[in-house]
Amino acid sequence: MNDRAPLSATPRTRLGRLKERGRTGRGELYAVLDAALVCHLGVIIGGSPVVLPTGYGRIGDTLYLHGSVANKSLGAADGQPVCVTVTHLDGIVLARSVFHHSVNYRSAVIFGTARVITDDPERLRGLRAIVDQLAPGQWDTARAPTRKELAATTVIALSLADASVKVRTGPPVDDEQDHDLGLWAGVLPVHVTFGAADADPALPAGVAVPAHVRDRRWPATPAGGGTGSRARSQRGSGSRSGTMAVSCSNDRPARLDRLRNDRS
């Protein structure tokens, strides 16, 4: 499928509430998936639901996830229906009334039947996609996995054929009569940034930080952090060294005029 193709509407992916927040383009699904680092995998094990956070990667219309062969959840997923979700928090929506508080977000939900990969070439392709999702360029820098390491790793694949995307942007939607309460309302944008890399203490002297690590920027352009403007690409100035920080930035109330143009 190409990124201009529409998402397939199925009983599982058809939105029942706030349909106007749904996105129908497959490219919009790719954008949500490609900009995130962690997904949540839901699977039934022994009759009970289990939801696990894990890294992932995408190749075309296939999502790849991985874990230890000792992870019973991944093994149980083989040939079974599963659900994977990815969510970006772009802003905290502060309303005049408690009832109308919300968040701005981009989210994707994928349904399908998981498939454990047994073919080594596809497993390697899937693992590369997962590594490059977390750290683009790292696969070409690091040592390749050994046969023993591959044997200890489970890789599962999930088709993106059955998926939905939902996005909220803009300011709070308060009741008209609450506009004269004299209470501040607006959006507190949330951004993800990368800090400066922390070197492993075991590194010998003279080993420099690779450029793809040193210059890493957050790739996402939030659809609704609050102002509708492009997310600031930054290295995380002021954040703790070696960490990925989630920061909230204060918007002045005067920006509400611009926010109203993106009301959802």
MIMIFI-485224 format. One record per residue (C-alpha): residue number from 1; x, y negated, z negated. Coordinates in nm, 4 decimals. Each point is the difference from the previous one (the first is absolute). Example, Ala and Ser with C-alpha at 12.3 -4.5 7.8 and 13.67 -1.06 7.14 Angstrom:
{i->1 | px->1.2300 | py->0.4500 | pz->-0.7800}
{i->2 | px->0.1370 | py->-0.3440 | pz->0.0660}
***
This chain:
{i->1 | px->0.0000 | py->0.0000 | pz->0.0000}
{i->2 | px->0.1141 | py->-0.3559 | pz->0.0612}
{i->3 | px->-0.0221 | py->-0.2899 | pz->-0.2432}
{i->4 | px->-0.2779 | py->-0.1616 | pz->0.2038}
{i->5 | px->-0.2280 | py->0.3007 | pz->-0.0308}
{i->6 | px->-0.2874 | py->-0.0306 | pz->-0.2484}
{i->7 | px->-0.0152 | py->0.2033 | pz->-0.3167}
{i->8 | px->-0.2412 | py->0.2906 | pz->0.0180}
{i->9 | px->-0.3205 | py->-0.0550 | pz->-0.1980}
{i->10 | px->-0.0904 | py->0.3164 | pz->-0.1912}
{i->11 | px->-0.2295 | py->0.0655 | pz->-0.2987}
{i->12 | px->0.3072 | py->-0.0081 | pz->-0.2254}
{i->13 | px->0.1516 | py->-0.3205 | pz->0.1349}
{i->14 | px->-0.3161 | py->-0.2019 | pz->0.0636}
{i->15 | px->-0.0183 | py->-0.2826 | pz->-0.2544}
{i->16 | px->-0.3166 | py->-0.0165 | pz->-0.2049}
{i->17 | px->0.0663 | py->-0.3232 | pz->-0.1906}
{i->18 | px->0.1480 | py->-0.3322 | pz->0.1127}
{i->19 | px->0.0291 | py->0.1234 | pz->0.3558}
{i->20 | px->0.1230 | py->-0.3415 | pz->0.1117}
{i->21 | px->0.3304 | py->0.0755 | pz->-0.1694}
{i->22 | px->0.0578 | py->0.3034 | pz->0.2197}
{i->23 | px->0.2585 | py->-0.0033 | pz->0.2773}
{i->24 | px->-0.0561 | py->0.2099 | pz->0.3077}
{i->25 | px->0.3295 | py->-0.0191 | pz->0.1895}
{i->26 | px->0.2506 | py->0.2819 | pz->-0.0230}
{i->27 | px->0.2787 | py->-0.2600 | pz->0.0082}
{i->28 | px->-0.1415 | py->-0.1433 | pz->-0.3230}
{i->29 | px->0.0313 | py->0.3445 | pz->-0.1590}
{i->30 | px->0.3616 | py->0.0221 | pz->0.1147}
{i->31 | px->0.0723 | py->-0.3460 | pz->-0.1422}
{i->32 | px->-0.1289 | py->0.0950 | pz->-0.3464}
{i->33 | px->0.1919 | py->0.3281 | pz->-0.0025}
{i->34 | px->0.3259 | py->-0.1351 | pz->0.1421}
{i->35 | px->0.0203 | py->-0.2840 | pz->-0.2519}
{i->36 | px->-0.0335 | py->0.2126 | pz->-0.3158}
{i->37 | px->0.2417 | py->0.2189 | pz->-0.1946}
{i->38 | px->-0.2197 | py->0.2349 | pz->-0.2023}
{i->39 | px->-0.3228 | py->0.1864 | pz->0.0676}
{i->40 | px->-0.2285 | py->0.2068 | pz->-0.2228}
{i->41 | px->-0.0812 | py->0.3572 | pz->0.0974}
{i->42 | px->-0.3239 | py->0.1523 | pz->-0.1278}
{i->43 | px->-0.0370 | py->0.3774 | pz->0.0046}
{i->44 | px->-0.2112 | py->0.2619 | pz->-0.1802}
{i->45 | px->0.2016 | py->0.2492 | pz->-0.2072}
{i->46 | px->-0.1792 | py->0.2788 | pz->-0.1804}
{i->47 | px->-0.3291 | py->-0.1834 | pz->0.0332}
{i->48 | px->0.1316 | py->-0.3246 | pz->-0.1508}
{i->49 | px->0.0959 | py->-0.3188 | pz->0.1856}
{i->50 | px->0.3624 | py->-0.1127 | pz->-0.0193}
{i->51 | px->0.1314 | py->-0.3331 | pz->0.1317}
{i->52 | px->0.3740 | py->-0.0455 | pz->0.0453}
{i->53 | px->0.2046 | py->-0.3076 | pz->0.0994}
{i->54 | px->0.2660 | py->0.0815 | pz->0.2569}
{i->55 | px->0.2092 | py->-0.1414 | pz->0.2810}
{i->56 | px->-0.1052 | py->0.0513 | pz->0.3600}
{i->57 | px->0.0824 | py->-0.0799 | pz->0.3593}
{i->58 | px->-0.1884 | py->-0.0282 | pz->0.3279}
{i->59 | px->0.0810 | py->0.1268 | pz->0.3481}
{i->60 | px->-0.2713 | py->-0.0924 | pz->0.2473}
{i->61 | px->-0.3286 | py->0.1326 | pz->-0.1346}
{i->62 | px->0.1533 | py->0.2349 | pz->-0.2547}
{i->63 | px->0.0742 | py->-0.0842 | pz->-0.3624}
{i->64 | px->0.2791 | py->0.1931 | pz->-0.1747}
{i->65 | px->0.0344 | py->0.0520 | pz->-0.3756}
{i->66 | px->0.2563 | py->0.2000 | pz->-0.1913}
{i->67 | px->0.0927 | py->0.1422 | pz->-0.3384}
{i->68 | px->0.1667 | py->0.2893 | pz->-0.1773}
{i->69 | px->-0.1076 | py->0.3534 | pz->0.0848}
{i->70 | px->-0.0687 | py->0.0267 | pz->-0.3739}
{i->71 | px->-0.2729 | py->-0.2617 | pz->0.0383}
{i->72 | px->-0.3175 | py->0.2074 | pz->-0.0087}
{i->73 | px->-0.2097 | py->-0.2846 | pz->0.1327}
{i->74 | px->0.1773 | py->-0.0073 | pz->0.3348}
{i->75 | px->-0.0102 | py->0.3762 | pz->0.0353}
{i->76 | px->-0.3698 | py->0.0040 | pz->-0.0867}
{i->77 | px->-0.0698 | py->-0.2627 | pz->0.2646}
{i->78 | px->0.1006 | py->0.2263 | pz->0.2903}
{i->79 | px->-0.3060 | py->0.0638 | pz->0.2157}
{i->80 | px->-0.2248 | py->-0.1843 | pz->-0.2452}
{i->81 | px->-0.1941 | py->-0.3269 | pz->0.0294}
{i->82 | px->0.1893 | py->-0.2881 | pz->-0.1595}
{i->83 | px->-0.0317 | py->-0.3756 | pz->-0.0301}
{i->84 | px->0.2846 | py->-0.2529 | pz->0.0184}
{i->85 | px->-0.0353 | py->-0.3658 | pz->-0.0975}
{i->86 | px->0.2289 | py->-0.3009 | pz->0.0454}
{i->87 | px->-0.0722 | py->-0.3368 | pz->-0.1640}
{i->88 | px->0.1641 | py->-0.3430 | pz->0.0093}
{i->89 | px->-0.0943 | py->-0.2486 | pz->-0.2728}
{i->90 | px->0.0251 | py->-0.3429 | pz->0.1630}
{i->91 | px->-0.1681 | py->-0.2246 | pz->-0.2535}
{i->92 | px->-0.2017 | py->-0.0236 | pz->-0.3208}
{i->93 | px->-0.3276 | py->-0.1777 | pz->0.0671}
{i->94 | px->-0.1020 | py->-0.2168 | pz->-0.2971}
{i->95 | px->-0.3615 | py->-0.1065 | pz->0.0087}
{i->96 | px->-0.2109 | py->-0.2309 | pz->-0.2142}
{i->97 | px->-0.2047 | py->0.2957 | pz->-0.1200}
{i->98 | px->0.1353 | py->0.3306 | pz->-0.1277}
{i->99 | px->-0.2299 | py->0.1849 | pz->0.2382}
{i->100 | px->0.1592 | py->-0.1455 | pz->0.3141}
{i->101 | px->0.3654 | py->0.0660 | pz->-0.0880}
{i->102 | px->0.1697 | py->0.2191 | pz->0.2581}
{i->103 | px->0.3309 | py->0.0723 | pz->0.1733}
{i->104 | px->0.1253 | py->-0.0590 | pz->0.3514}
{i->105 | px->0.1296 | py->0.3216 | pz->0.1465}
{i->106 | px->0.0751 | py->0.2124 | pz->0.3047}
{i->107 | px->-0.0813 | py->0.3676 | pz->-0.0329}
{i->108 | px->-0.0124 | py->0.3160 | pz->0.2063}
{i->109 | px->-0.1673 | py->0.3327 | pz->-0.0753}
{i->110 | px->0.0893 | py->0.3104 | pz->0.2004}
{i->111 | px->-0.1887 | py->0.3293 | pz->-0.0055}
{i->112 | px->0.1211 | py->0.3217 | pz->0.1561}
{i->113 | px->0.1392 | py->0.3474 | pz->-0.0379}
{i->114 | px->0.3580 | py->0.0146 | pz->-0.1223}
{i->115 | px->0.2528 | py->0.2114 | pz->0.1853}
{i->116 | px->0.3244 | py->0.1225 | pz->-0.1572}
{i->117 | px->0.2823 | py->-0.0345 | pz->0.2531}
{i->118 | px->0.2084 | py->0.3137 | pz->0.0491}
{i->119 | px->0.1771 | py->-0.1041 | pz->0.3183}
{i->120 | px->0.3397 | py->-0.1464 | pz->-0.0955}
{i->121 | px->0.0198 | py->-0.2588 | pz->0.2829}
{i->122 | px->-0.3401 | py->-0.1429 | pz->-0.0948}
{i->123 | px->0.0885 | py->0.0103 | pz->-0.3686}
{i->124 | px->0.3111 | py->-0.2034 | pz->0.0722}
{i->125 | px->-0.1984 | py->-0.2483 | pz->0.2074}
{i->126 | px->-0.2531 | py->-0.0310 | pz->-0.2810}
{i->127 | px->0.2693 | py->-0.0469 | pz->-0.2651}
{i->128 | px->0.1689 | py->-0.2643 | pz->0.2116}
{i->129 | px->-0.3291 | py->-0.1875 | pz->0.0304}
{i->130 | px->-0.0443 | py->0.0132 | pz->-0.3784}
{i->131 | px->0.3546 | py->-0.1210 | pz->-0.0727}
{i->132 | px->-0.0206 | py->-0.2787 | pz->0.2578}
{i->133 | px->-0.3383 | py->-0.1100 | pz->-0.1380}
{i->134 | px->0.1634 | py->-0.0608 | pz->-0.3388}
{i->135 | px->0.3353 | py->-0.1243 | pz->0.1294}
{i->136 | px->0.0206 | py->-0.0657 | pz->0.3758}
{i->137 | px->0.3414 | py->0.1026 | pz->0.1318}
{i->138 | px->0.0866 | py->0.2219 | pz->-0.2976}
{i->139 | px->-0.0407 | py->0.3299 | pz->0.1859}
{i->140 | px->0.2835 | py->-0.0899 | pz->0.2376}
{i->141 | px->0.2229 | py->-0.0959 | pz->-0.2940}
{i->142 | px->-0.0564 | py->0.2835 | pz->-0.2475}
{i->143 | px->0.1173 | py->0.3622 | pz->0.0230}
{i->144 | px->-0.2482 | py->0.2252 | pz->0.1774}
{i->145 | px->-0.1839 | py->0.2603 | pz->-0.2108}
{i->146 | px->0.1532 | py->0.3466 | pz->-0.0268}
{i->147 | px->-0.1923 | py->0.3213 | pz->0.0651}
{i->148 | px->-0.0218 | py->0.0545 | pz->-0.3744}
{i->149 | px->-0.1424 | py->-0.3475 | pz->-0.0519}
{i->150 | px->-0.2517 | py->0.0504 | pz->0.2808}
{i->151 | px->-0.1069 | py->0.3295 | pz->-0.1556}
{i->152 | px->-0.0700 | py->-0.1842 | pz->-0.3245}
{i->153 | px->-0.2167 | py->-0.2613 | pz->0.1722}
{i->154 | px->-0.3624 | py->0.0225 | pz->0.1093}
{i->155 | px->-0.1160 | py->-0.2281 | pz->0.2815}
{i->156 | px->-0.3663 | py->-0.0304 | pz->0.0852}
{i->157 | px->-0.1617 | py->-0.1675 | pz->0.2986}
{i->158 | px->-0.3385 | py->-0.1678 | pz->0.0211}
{i->159 | px->-0.1744 | py->-0.1258 | pz->0.3126}
{i->160 | px->-0.1138 | py->-0.3636 | pz->0.0046}
{i->161 | px->-0.3048 | py->0.0830 | pz->0.2115}
{i->162 | px->-0.2436 | py->-0.0435 | pz->-0.2903}
{i->163 | px->0.0813 | py->-0.3300 | pz->-0.1706}
{i->164 | px->-0.1501 | py->-0.3304 | pz->-0.1090}
{i->165 | px->0.1438 | py->-0.3433 | pz->-0.0798}
{i->166 | px->-0.1474 | py->-0.2641 | pz->-0.2285}
{i->167 | px->0.1312 | py->-0.3515 | pz->-0.0657}
{i->168 | px->-0.1066 | py->-0.2850 | pz->-0.2258}
{i->169 | px->0.1327 | py->-0.3524 | pz->0.0509}
{i->170 | px->-0.0792 | py->-0.3472 | pz->-0.1187}
{i->171 | px->-0.1354 | py->-0.1793 | pz->-0.3084}
{i->172 | px->-0.2630 | py->0.1093 | pz->-0.2526}
{i->173 | px->-0.3622 | py->0.0074 | pz->0.1114}
{i->174 | px->-0.1718 | py->-0.1606 | pz->-0.2960}
{i->175 | px->-0.3689 | py->-0.0727 | pz->-0.0362}
{i->176 | px->-0.0771 | py->-0.3476 | pz->0.1308}
{i->177 | px->-0.1307 | py->-0.1186 | pz->-0.3366}
{i->178 | px->0.3347 | py->0.0869 | pz->-0.1634}
{i->179 | px->0.1985 | py->-0.2403 | pz->0.2193}
{i->180 | px->-0.0806 | py->-0.2895 | pz->-0.2350}
{i->181 | px->0.1191 | py->0.1724 | pz->-0.3189}
{i->182 | px->0.3328 | py->-0.1826 | pz->0.0111}
{i->183 | px->0.1922 | py->0.3272 | pz->-0.0210}
{i->184 | px->0.3083 | py->0.0704 | pz->0.2099}
{i->185 | px->-0.0347 | py->0.2713 | pz->0.2634}
{i->186 | px->0.2337 | py->0.1268 | pz->0.2701}
{i->187 | px->0.2522 | py->0.2670 | pz->0.0837}
{i->188 | px->0.3259 | py->0.0974 | pz->-0.1679}
{i->189 | px->0.2064 | py->0.1519 | pz->0.2852}
{i->190 | px->0.2018 | py->0.3144 | pz->-0.0662}
{i->191 | px->0.3215 | py->0.0697 | pz->0.1951}
{i->192 | px->0.2419 | py->0.2919 | pz->-0.0006}
{i->193 | px->0.3687 | py->-0.0910 | pz->0.0177}
{i->194 | px->0.3311 | py->0.1862 | pz->-0.0101}
{i->195 | px->0.2740 | py->-0.0944 | pz->-0.2425}
{i->196 | px->0.3748 | py->0.0200 | pz->0.0500}
{i->197 | px->0.1297 | py->0.3579 | pz->0.0250}
{i->198 | px->0.1573 | py->0.1603 | pz->-0.3093}
{i->199 | px->0.3051 | py->0.2093 | pz->0.0898}
{i->200 | px->0.0379 | py->0.3528 | pz->-0.1372}
{i->201 | px->0.2675 | py->-0.0119 | pz->-0.2748}
{i->202 | px->0.1606 | py->0.3058 | pz->0.1618}
{i->203 | px->0.0757 | py->-0.1882 | pz->0.3231}
{i->204 | px->0.3707 | py->-0.0376 | pz->0.0728}
{i->205 | px->0.1309 | py->-0.3511 | pz->0.0375}
{i->206 | px->-0.0431 | py->-0.1645 | pz->0.3378}
{i->207 | px->-0.3238 | py->0.1685 | pz->0.1103}
{i->208 | px->-0.2216 | py->-0.2842 | pz->0.1177}
{i->209 | px->-0.3775 | py->-0.0124 | pz->-0.0108}
{i->210 | px->-0.1276 | py->0.1016 | pz->0.3473}
{i->211 | px->-0.1591 | py->-0.2797 | pz->0.1978}
{i->212 | px->-0.3347 | py->0.1800 | pz->0.0231}
{i->213 | px->-0.0127 | py->0.0032 | pz->-0.3824}
{i->214 | px->0.1509 | py->-0.3441 | pz->-0.0614}
{i->215 | px->-0.2262 | py->-0.1754 | pz->0.2482}
{i->216 | px->-0.3217 | py->0.1904 | pz->-0.0723}
{i->217 | px->-0.3119 | py->-0.2125 | pz->0.0189}
{i->218 | px->-0.3555 | py->0.0889 | pz->-0.0777}
{i->219 | px->-0.1576 | py->0.0696 | pz->0.3406}
{i->220 | px->-0.3605 | py->-0.0684 | pz->-0.0839}
{i->221 | px->-0.2040 | py->-0.3012 | pz->0.1011}
{i->222 | px->-0.2846 | py->0.0008 | pz->-0.2533}
{i->223 | px->-0.3371 | py->-0.0545 | pz->0.1578}
{i->224 | px->-0.1400 | py->-0.1717 | pz->-0.3062}
{i->225 | px->0.2471 | py->-0.1026 | pz->-0.2668}
{i->226 | px->-0.2023 | py->-0.3130 | pz->-0.0488}
{i->227 | px->0.0886 | py->-0.2672 | pz->0.2533}
{i->228 | px->-0.0030 | py->0.2132 | pz->0.3098}
{i->229 | px->0.3570 | py->-0.1066 | pz->0.0692}
{i->230 | px->0.2828 | py->0.2383 | pz->0.0802}
{i->231 | px->0.1534 | py->0.1693 | pz->-0.3034}
{i->232 | px->0.3322 | py->-0.1494 | pz->-0.0966}
{i->233 | px->0.2889 | py->0.2261 | pz->0.0927}
{i->234 | px->0.2476 | py->-0.0150 | pz->-0.2816}
{i->235 | px->0.2654 | py->0.2025 | pz->-0.1723}
{i->236 | px->-0.1599 | py->-0.0358 | pz->-0.3382}
{i->237 | px->0.1841 | py->-0.2979 | pz->-0.1430}
{i->238 | px->-0.0506 | py->-0.0019 | pz->-0.3715}
{i->239 | px->-0.1046 | py->0.3656 | pz->-0.0136}
{i->240 | px->0.1924 | py->0.2574 | pz->-0.1918}
{i->241 | px->0.2971 | py->0.1314 | pz->0.1927}
{i->242 | px->-0.0565 | py->0.3298 | pz->0.1754}
{i->243 | px->-0.3765 | py->-0.0082 | pz->-0.0355}
{i->244 | px->-0.2984 | py->-0.0458 | pz->0.2237}
{i->245 | px->-0.2109 | py->-0.2675 | pz->-0.1667}
{i->246 | px->-0.3687 | py->-0.0755 | pz->0.0290}
{i->247 | px->-0.0401 | py->-0.3705 | pz->-0.0592}
{i->248 | px->-0.3025 | py->-0.2229 | pz->-0.0457}
{i->249 | px->0.0293 | py->-0.3573 | pz->0.1219}
{i->250 | px->-0.2260 | py->-0.2823 | pz->-0.1134}
{i->251 | px->-0.2081 | py->-0.1741 | pz->0.2637}
{i->252 | px->-0.1113 | py->-0.3512 | pz->-0.0779}
{i->253 | px->-0.3776 | py->-0.0542 | pz->-0.0054}
{i->254 | px->0.0341 | py->-0.2437 | pz->0.2899}
{i->255 | px->0.0669 | py->0.2968 | pz->0.2270}
{i->256 | px->-0.3584 | py->0.1159 | pz->-0.0402}
{i->257 | px->-0.1047 | py->-0.2079 | pz->0.2998}
{i->258 | px->0.2229 | py->0.2163 | pz->0.2193}
{i->259 | px->-0.1129 | py->0.3144 | pz->-0.1743}
{i->260 | px->-0.3621 | py->-0.0655 | pz->0.0802}
{i->261 | px->0.0777 | py->0.0433 | pz->0.3673}
{i->262 | px->0.0835 | py->0.3656 | pz->-0.0693}
{i->263 | px->-0.2938 | py->0.0831 | pz->-0.2235}
{i->264 | px->-0.0986 | py->0.3648 | pz->-0.0091}
***
